[in-house]
Amino acid sequence: MPEVPPLPLRYALVRAWSTDDVVALYDAGGWWHESAAARAAVAPMIAGSFAFLVVLEGARAVGMGRAISDGASDAYLQDVVVLPSHRGRG
C-alpha cells in the first residue's frame, strides 16, 4: 500500500483556542500537570499573549507557540511545542 502524504500545514494566529488541544500539545512536550486551575489558565494565557500561533494539519492542532512582549521593543518566544509525530520535518 503506498504511503499517504501528510496534509499541508496551515498556521493560524488566534486569540482563543480549544483548551483540550492546548493541553494535548503541552502534554506531548512533557509540560502539563493536570488540574482544574491549570485548565482555567489556558484561555487567559492565549488571550494575554502578544501572539499565539497554532499549526494545523487539517483540523488537528499539531504545534503551537506564543510570543510574550512589552509591545514596544522586546519579545520572546514561549511554549513552542510540536507533536512527536510531526517533529524533525523541517
Secondary structure as the mmCIF struct_conf table of DSSP 4:
data_model
#
loop_
_struct_conf.conf_type_id
_struct_conf.id
_struct_conf.beg_label_comp_id
_struct_conf.beg_label_asym_id
_struct_conf.beg_label_seq_id
_struct_conf.end_label_comp_id
_struct_conf.end_label_asym_id
_struct_conf.end_label_seq_id
HELX_LH_PP_P HELX_LH_PP_P1 PRO A 2 PRO A 8
STRN STRN1 LEU A 9 LEU A 13
BEND BEND1 ARG A 15 ARG A 15
HELX_RH_AL_P HELX_RH_AL_P1 THR A 19 ALA A 28
TURN_TY1_P TURN_TY1_P1 GLY A 29 GLY A 30
HELX_RH_AL_P HELX_RH_AL_P2 ALA A 36 GLY A 48
BEND BEND2 SER A 49 PHE A 50
STRN STRN2 ALA A 51 GLU A 57
TURN_TY1_P TURN_TY1_P2 GLY A 58 ALA A 59
STRN STRN3 ARG A 60 SER A 69
BEND BEND3 GLY A 71 SER A 73
STRN STRN4 ALA A 75 VAL A 82
HELX_RH_3T_P HELX_RH_3T_P1 PRO A 84 HIS A 86
TURN_TY1_P TURN_TY1_P3 ARG A 87 GLY A 88
#
